Amino acid sequence: MSRVERWERRAEVPLLLLALAFVVAYAWPVLHPDVDPSLRQTLTLLSWTIWAAFAVDLGIRLALAEHRRRYALSRWYDVALVLLPVLRPLRLLRLLVLVRILDRSAASNLAGRVLIYAASVAVMAVGLGALAVLDVEQDAASANITTFGDAVWWACTTVTTVGYGDHYPVTTEGRVVAAALMMVGIGLVGTVMASVASWLLARIDDQRNESPA
């Protein structure tokens, strides 16, 4: 195991806790727009402090990596989220570190891993997508996503690629979030279908090998 991999394992849980704290700091004023100004300022300071911690973590990982350029390219999303702090909703993607933790505790068979990934990615995509779209939509003119319930329903229909059309984003930022959710939904469905097909083929091969000649 390389030095950077050892650091990633040690920092995984602390970063997950920081990501959860960021979600609280981010979601509170989104869900309660009339929050006290002093509390809003405190939450903003907390979110920037957590962003700084992520930046320090990325710097340490780059310092420990043997091939920094290659590592930075393979972790382009981490680099982008640190270098583009203006994209506040995208920093919620730090919760994807949870998938790596769940992966190590998942069942060793394919079906178990697919279930873990599908469930965790779907829940995070819906929850984070709902927060992100509500943040940019609720105060927009002609907005039809104005409550968290509306946002969750919209996120569910979008990530499953159903798209009833009863709720839809009217801002550019909201449409960017929608496009990201659509790609997640398409990728999730494709991954599950491919994994199930692979599992079925493996089962057929096993039965052929076990059957007498």
C-alpha positions as CSV (number, residue, x, y, z in Angstrom):
1,M,0.0,0.0,0.0
2,S,1.4,3.4,-1.0
3,R,1.8,6.4,1.3
4,V,-1.1,8.2,-0.3
5,E,-3.4,5.2,0.1
6,R,-2.5,4.9,3.7
7,W,-3.3,8.6,4.2
8,E,-6.6,8.2,2.4
9,R,-7.6,5.4,4.7
10,R,-6.7,7.3,7.8
11,A,-8.5,10.5,6.6
12,E,-11.5,8.8,5.2
13,V,-13.7,8.8,8.3
14,P,-12.7,12.4,9.5
15,L,-13.4,13.7,6.0
16,L,-16.8,11.9,6.0
17,L,-17.7,13.6,9.3
18,L,-16.6,17.0,7.9
19,A,-18.7,16.3,4.8
20,L,-21.7,15.6,7.0
21,A,-21.0,18.8,9.0
22,F,-20.9,20.7,5.7
23,V,-24.3,19.3,4.7
24,V,-25.7,20.6,8.0
25,A,-24.1,24.1,7.5
26,Y,-25.2,24.1,3.8
27,A,-28.8,22.8,4.3
28,W,-29.8,24.8,7.4
29,P,-30.2,28.2,5.6
30,V,-31.6,26.5,2.5
31,L,-34.3,24.8,4.5
32,H,-34.9,27.8,6.8
33,P,-34.3,31.0,4.7
34,D,-35.4,33.1,7.7
35,V,-32.5,31.9,9.8
36,D,-31.0,34.4,12.2
37,P,-28.2,36.4,10.4
38,S,-25.6,35.7,13.1
39,L,-26.3,31.9,12.8
40,R,-26.2,32.2,9.0
41,Q,-22.8,33.9,9.3
42,T,-21.6,31.1,11.6
43,L,-22.7,28.4,9.2
44,T,-21.0,30.2,6.4
45,L,-17.8,30.4,8.4
46,L,-18.1,26.7,9.2
47,S,-18.6,25.7,5.5
48,W,-15.5,27.7,4.5
49,T,-13.5,26.1,7.3
50,I,-14.5,22.7,6.1
51,W,-13.6,23.7,2.5
52,A,-10.1,24.7,3.8
53,A,-9.8,21.3,5.5
54,F,-10.6,19.6,2.2
55,A,-8.0,21.8,0.5
56,V,-5.3,20.8,3.1
57,D,-6.2,17.1,2.6
58,L,-5.8,17.4,-1.2
59,G,-2.5,19.1,-0.7
60,I,-1.2,16.3,1.6
61,R,-2.3,13.7,-0.9
62,L,-0.6,15.4,-3.8
63,A,2.6,15.7,-1.7
64,L,2.5,12.0,-0.8
65,A,1.7,10.8,-4.4
66,E,4.6,9.5,-6.4
67,H,3.2,10.8,-9.6
68,R,1.5,14.1,-8.7
69,R,0.2,15.0,-12.1
70,R,-1.2,11.5,-12.8
71,Y,-2.8,11.5,-9.3
72,A,-4.3,14.9,-9.8
73,L,-5.8,13.9,-13.1
74,S,-7.3,10.7,-11.6
75,R,-8.8,12.9,-8.8
76,W,-9.9,15.7,-11.0
77,Y,-13.2,16.1,-9.2
78,D,-11.3,16.7,-5.9
79,V,-9.1,19.3,-7.5
80,A,-12.1,21.0,-9.2
81,L,-14.1,21.1,-5.9
82,V,-11.2,22.7,-4.1
83,L,-10.2,25.2,-6.8
84,L,-13.8,26.2,-7.6
85,P,-15.3,27.0,-4.2
86,V,-17.9,29.2,-5.9
87,L,-19.6,25.9,-6.9
88,R,-21.0,25.5,-3.4
89,P,-23.6,22.8,-4.1
90,L,-21.0,20.6,-5.8
91,R,-19.0,20.4,-2.6
92,L,-21.8,18.2,-1.3
93,L,-20.3,15.5,-3.5
94,R,-17.7,15.0,-0.8
95,L,-20.3,12.6,0.7
96,L,-19.3,10.1,-2.0
97,V,-16.5,9.2,0.4
98,L,-19.2,7.2,2.1
99,V,-19.3,4.8,-0.9
100,R,-15.6,3.9,-0.3
101,I,-16.3,3.1,3.3
102,L,-19.4,1.0,2.4
103,D,-17.5,-0.8,-0.3
104,R,-15.1,-2.3,2.2
105,S,-17.9,-3.6,4.3
106,A,-20.0,-4.8,1.4
107,A,-20.6,-8.4,0.6
108,S,-17.8,-10.0,-1.5
109,N,-20.3,-11.1,-4.2
110,L,-21.3,-8.9,-7.1
111,A,-25.0,-8.7,-6.0
112,G,-24.0,-7.3,-2.6
113,R,-21.7,-4.7,-4.1
114,V,-24.3,-3.6,-6.6
115,L,-26.9,-3.3,-3.9
116,I,-24.6,-1.2,-1.7
117,Y,-23.6,1.1,-4.6
118,A,-27.1,1.5,-6.1
119,A,-28.7,2.2,-2.7
120,S,-26.0,4.7,-1.5
121,V,-25.7,6.5,-4.8
122,A,-29.4,6.8,-5.3
123,V,-30.1,8.1,-1.8
124,M,-27.2,10.6,-2.0
125,A,-28.2,11.8,-5.5
126,V,-31.8,12.4,-4.5
127,G,-30.9,14.1,-1.1
128,L,-28.1,16.3,-2.4
129,G,-29.8,17.1,-5.7
130,A,-32.9,18.2,-3.8
131,L,-30.9,20.5,-1.5
132,A,-28.9,21.9,-4.4
133,V,-31.9,22.6,-6.6
134,L,-33.9,24.1,-3.8
135,D,-31.0,26.4,-3.0
136,V,-31.0,28.0,-6.4
137,E,-34.7,27.7,-7.3
138,Q,-36.7,28.7,-4.2
139,D,-36.2,32.5,-4.6
140,A,-36.2,32.6,-8.4
141,A,-39.0,34.3,-10.4
142,S,-41.6,31.8,-11.7
143,A,-40.1,29.0,-9.6
144,N,-42.2,25.9,-9.1
145,I,-39.7,24.2,-6.8
146,T,-40.2,26.2,-3.6
147,T,-40.3,23.6,-0.8
148,F,-38.1,20.7,0.2
149,G,-40.9,18.3,-0.6
150,D,-41.1,19.6,-4.1
151,A,-37.3,19.3,-4.5
152,V,-37.2,15.7,-3.2
153,W,-40.1,14.7,-5.6
154,W,-38.4,16.5,-8.5
155,A,-35.0,14.8,-7.7
156,C,-36.7,11.3,-7.5
157,T,-38.4,11.7,-10.9
158,T,-35.2,13.1,-12.4
159,V,-32.7,10.5,-11.1
160,T,-35.0,7.7,-12.2
161,T,-35.3,9.4,-15.6
162,V,-39.2,9.4,-15.3
163,G,-39.6,13.1,-15.5
164,Y,-43.3,13.8,-15.0
165,G,-42.7,17.5,-15.7
166,D,-44.9,18.8,-12.8
167,H,-41.8,20.4,-11.3
168,Y,-38.8,21.6,-13.2
169,P,-35.9,24.1,-12.7
170,V,-36.2,27.6,-14.3
171,T,-32.7,28.8,-13.5
172,T,-29.4,28.0,-15.2
173,E,-27.9,26.6,-12.0
174,G,-30.9,24.4,-11.5
175,R,-30.7,23.0,-15.0
176,V,-27.0,22.2,-14.4
177,V,-28.1,20.3,-11.2
178,A,-30.8,18.5,-13.3
179,A,-28.3,17.5,-16.0
180,A,-26.0,16.1,-13.4
181,L,-28.9,14.1,-11.8
182,M,-29.9,12.8,-15.2
183,M,-26.4,11.5,-15.9
184,V,-26.3,9.9,-12.4
185,G,-29.6,8.2,-13.1
186,I,-28.6,6.9,-16.5
187,G,-25.3,5.7,-15.2
188,L,-26.9,4.0,-12.2
189,V,-29.5,2.1,-14.3
190,G,-26.7,1.1,-16.8
191,T,-24.4,-0.1,-14.0
192,V,-27.1,-2.2,-12.3
193,M,-28.2,-3.8,-15.6
194,A,-24.7,-4.6,-16.6
195,S,-23.9,-6.1,-13.2
196,V,-27.0,-8.2,-13.2
197,A,-26.2,-9.4,-16.7
198,S,-22.6,-10.2,-15.7
199,W,-23.9,-12.1,-12.6
200,L,-26.4,-14.1,-14.7
201,L,-23.6,-15.1,-17.2
202,A,-21.3,-16.1,-14.3
203,R,-24.1,-18.3,-12.8
204,I,-24.7,-19.9,-16.2
205,D,-21.0,-20.7,-16.6
206,D,-20.8,-22.1,-13.0
207,Q,-23.7,-24.4,-13.7
208,R,-22.1,-25.6,-17.0
209,N,-18.9,-26.3,-15.2
210,E,-20.7,-28.2,-12.4
211,S,-22.8,-30.3,-14.7
212,P,-21.4,-33.7,-15.7
213,A,-19.9,-34.0,-19.2
